[in-house]
């Protein structure tokens, strides 16, 4: 049913990336799983459980009319804020590697900052849809938007997660632009976000160390430059076709976080240029289909949701690959669908379900594509059924 109604190419791209991700999680983590837990499939089993949960969420999201999300956008945002606050409470949030970012759910752990991406984009899509007439006003549009952006990103940054903070900010800013925000207002918002990022980077010494490691990795190859150097060695040793699945040397504790943030380096080592190119092609295809769904969405809310989801997945993949290839400083964010990380995988699959839902309702009429027929974008109102039927009829003729 989902296959017939949804975007088949998008489903294939997301499915292929997820299956390949499970294979690579097992390959990249088997050494650590055996050394620390006496179970080479330790991380693979947990990733598999999250994958099953994510597939369930995908199925529900694909069948649940996405228009209902607009009605519950405020409760979703409130739940997101409460979970972000709960992480900071003693004896509630879990602290790992010097950062308090996790909540325990039985045998699994979840990261509420991942929920901030989904909850934030749904709430912002609903808010921007309701305030399209005021979005160009500095007082009624830009100022409230900036306040909500500051609240959400502020709760994420106090968890010492600058990478996720950047992604959340980019998602919301892209939605602001698509909703009709002025370019000079967007530049003003980018300036504010950039200045805040500089301040937060200077507040944490380890962030400055990451920047120095990016600029001069060989100045301290055994400390700050160790991880980027080992990542480049993994990518370079793979050649064109790689050393073979399961044959990585860097995963033997040479490359830190080989199964999480730096799994793309292991992909390059084991499958070579062919494998990394295939992964990048998968994300490029996902991005194209995602924006295509946004263009064909039947209303502004669907278009803003699809745009936010597509920017989320594509921008996060871009930043992760850039960090692994030492094109950008290390950010600590996972590669969507592929890196080990249950919260990220489950919510990414749920996001795919929402895209499928929007695609299934936007086959005949597109809110942006048929804006000239007055589907609400020009006059700032919600499309009425008559508009949709008229646009659908023209779409069938064209």
N, C-alpha and C positions, 0 to 999 in steps of 0.2 A: 504493500500500500504506500509506504513512504517512498519507495523507489519510483513508483509511477507518478506520484504527486509532486515530489521534490525535484531539486536540481541534481540529476544523476552524476554530472561531472564533479560537482562539489562533493557529493557523497563519496565518490571514488577517490578523490584527492585526500579527503580527511581520513577515510578508511585505510588507504594505503600508508599514509604517514603514521597512523596509530599502530597498525600491525608491524610495520618496520620498527617503530619505536619500542614495542614490546621485545622484539628480537634483540635490538641493540642494548636495551636495559639489562637483559640477561647476560649478554656478552660482556658489557662494560662493568657489571657489578659482581660477577661470579667470584672473583678473587676476594673482594672485600666481604662478600657474604660468607664465604668459607672461613676467612681469617677471623672475623669478629662474631659470627653467629653459627659457625659450623654447618652452614646450609648455603650452598652455592646459588640456590634459587630464592634466597630470602627476599631480596628486593624485587625480583620478578613476580613472586607470589603476591606481594602487597600491591604492586602496580597492576597486576591482573584483577585484584578485587576492586580497585578504584576504576579500572576500565569497565568492569561489569556495572558498577554504579553509574558511571558516565553514560553507558549505553542505555541504561534505564531512563536517565534524565533526558537523553537525546530523544528517546521514543515519546516520552511524556510531552516534551517541549514541541516536538513536531506535530503532535495531535491536539495540543492545547492551543486554542485560538489566541494568537499573540496579542490581539486587541484587548484581551482581558488583563494583560500585564499593565496596561495603562491605568486601570482602576486600582491595582494593588502596588503601583510604583512607590507610593509613599511608605507603606508597611515594609516593602523590600529594602528601601533606603534606611529605615529605622532599624531593622534587623541587622543590616550591614554595620551601622554605626555602633550598635550595642555589642556586636561580636568584636569589632576593632577595639572597643574600650575594655571588653572582658579579657583580651589578651594581656593587657597591661596590669591586671589585678594580680596580687601575690597569691600563690597556690592555685591559680586558675590557668594562666598562660604558661606555656613551656618555653624554657630558654635553652637554645642550642647554638653552639659556636658563638656565644656572646651576644645573641640577639633573641629577644622575646617576641616570637611571631606565630606560635602554634597553639592549638587547642587539641586536647586528646578526645577522640571519639572511640572508646573501646580499644581494639587493637590498632586502630588507625589514628593518624594525626592530620588535622586540617589547618590550613593557613588562611585566616579571614581576609588577609590582604588580597588574596585571589578573588574572593567574593566581592571586594570593593570594585573590581573591574566590571563585573556583571551587574551588580546592584547600582553602581554609579551610572552606567550607560543607560540602563532602563529608566531610572528616575529622571536623568537629564533629557532623554528622548521625550518623556511625557511632559516635562516642564517646558521644554523648548516648543513642543507642539502647541501647548496651551498659551504660550506667550510670544507667538510669532509676530504679533503686531508691535510688541514692545522691545523685541530683541535688538533693534537698532538704536534704542534709547540708552544713553549712558546711565541714567538714574534708575530706570525701570527694567532694563535688560542686562547691561554689562555689570553693574554693581551687584545685583543679586546673584548673577552667575559666578562672579569672582568670589563672593562669600561662600557659596556652596562648594566651589572648587577648592578653596582654602581649607574648609572643614574636612573634606574627604581626604585630600592629600596630606593635611596636617596629621590626621590620625594614623596614616600609613607611615609617614616619615619618622614619627616618634618610635616606631618599631625598628628603626635603623634599616629601612628598606628603601633606599633611594631609587633603585631600579624600577620597582613596582610603582613608586610615586611618579616617576617620569612617564610610565605607560598610562597610568590613570589620567594624568594631566593631558597627554596627547589625545587620548580617546575623547575626553570631554571637549577639548578645544576643536577637534575635527567636527564634532557634532554642532558646536556653536557656529562654525563656518558654514556647514551644510544647511543649517536652519535659516541662514540669511544674515548672519552677523557681518558687520562692516570690516573691511580689511584693516583699517587703521585701529579699530578696537581690538582686533585679533593681535596685531603687532604690540599693542599696549599690554595685553594679557601675556603674550610671550615674554615681554620685557620683565614683567612682574615675576613670572615663573622662573625666568633665567636668573634674576637677582636672588630669589629665594634659594635656588639650587646652589649658587655660589656660597651663600651663607651657610647652608647645611653641609656642604663639602668641607668648609673650613672648620666646622664644629667637631668633626670626627677625624682624627689623625689617620685612621686606616684608609679613608677615602683619598687623602693626599698621597698616601703610599701607592695606592692603585694607579693614580695618575702618573706618578714618577716611574712606576714599573712599566707603564705603557710608553712613556717617552724615552726611557733609558733602561730597558730590561737587562742589558748586559752589564750595567754598572754594579748590580748586586745579583748575580745569577743564582745564588744559593738562598736568597730570602725574598725580596720584593719581586725580583724578576724571574723567580723559579717557575711559577705557573704559566706565564705567557711563553716562556722559552720551551717548556715541555709540550705545550699545546702546538707550537709551530713545528717541533720535532715530530710529533704524532702526524700532523697533516703532511709534512714533507716526506716522511718515510713510507706513506701509502702509495705514492706514485700515481699511476693512471688507474690501475685495477685493484690496488690494495694488497695487503698481505694475507687476506682471507678472513672470513668470519670466525671470531673466537681466537684469532692469532695475535692480537694486540700485545705489545710489550709495555706500552705506557700505562695500561690499566693495572699493572702490578705495582701500584702505589707510587708510580713515578709522576703521574698526572693527578693532582688533587681534584676531587669532585668529578671524576671521569664519567660517572653515570648520571650526573645531574647537569650542572651548568656547562660542562665541557664535553658532553657526549658527542657533539658535532666533530670534535677532534678525533675521537675514537672511530666515528664513521669514516672520516677521511683516511685514517690509518688502515682500517680493515677492508674498506670497499673502494678506496682511492678516489680519484677525481670523478670517476663514473658515478659512484655512490653519492658524493656530495652534490654533484650537478643534478642528480635525480631528486634529491631532497629539496634543493632550491627550486627546481621546476615544479615540484608538488606545491610548495608554498606560493609560487607565482600563479599557478593555476587556481589555487584557492582564493587568492586575492582578486584575480580577475572575475571569477564567478561571484564572489561576495559583493563586489561593487556593481556587478551587473544586476544582482538581486536588488540592491539598494536603488538602482535606477528604475527598476520595474515594479517597485513596491506600490501597493494600491493607495497608500496614504503617507502623510508626513511622519507619523510615529513609526511605521514600519521601515521607512527609508532611513530614519535616524538610527534605529536599532541596528539595521543591517550595516550601515556605515560604521557605527561604533564597534561592532563585532569584528568587521573586516580589518579596520585599523588596528584593533587590539592584537589579533593574531599575526598580522603581517608585520607590524612595527616591532612586536616582541621577538619574532623570528629574526628580523633584520638586526636588532640590537644584540641578540645572542650570538649570531654568526659573526658580527663585527667584533665582538669581544674575543671570541675564540680565535679569529684570524689576526688579532691584535691590531685591528683597524680602529677600535675604540677601547677605552679602559674597561677593565672587568666590572660588570654590573651585578652579577649574582642572580640573574633571572634565567628561568629554564627555557628550553626550546619547545614550543607548543607541540603537543601530541607525541613528542619523542622523549624528552628528558624524564628521568624519574622524579615524580612529584604528583601525589594523588589528587590534591586539590586542583592543581593546574589542569590535569588531564580530564577530570570529571567535569569541571566547569567549561573547558574548551569543547568537549563533546556536547554539553548542554547548549552551548552557543551555536554549534552546528545544527542542532534540532530547531532552534529559533529561526535560523536562516532558511532551513527547509520549509518551515511553516510559512514564512513570508513569501518564499518563492512559489509555494503552491497556490497562494492567493493573488499573486501578481503576474500570472501568465498572460492575461488579456489586456491589462491596463497598468500603466506605470505613472506614479505620482509626478515624478520629475520629467519623464519622457513626454507626457501629455499635459505639461503645465500650461501650454498655450490654449488648451480647451477649458482652462479654469478649473483645476482640481484642487484648488485651495492655496497653492503656492503664491499666486499673484495677489489674491485678496486676503490671505491670511485666515481662511476659514476651513473647516473640515469638509472634505468632499461629501456630497450627498449621493444616494444611490443612482439618481438620474444621470449625474455626471459620469459615474463609473460605467453605466450601460452605454452612454453615448461615446465615451472614449474607447470602450471595448469594441464597439461596432466599427469605429474608424480603424482600430488596430487590426481587426480581421480583414478589412479591405486592403490595408497597406501591405 
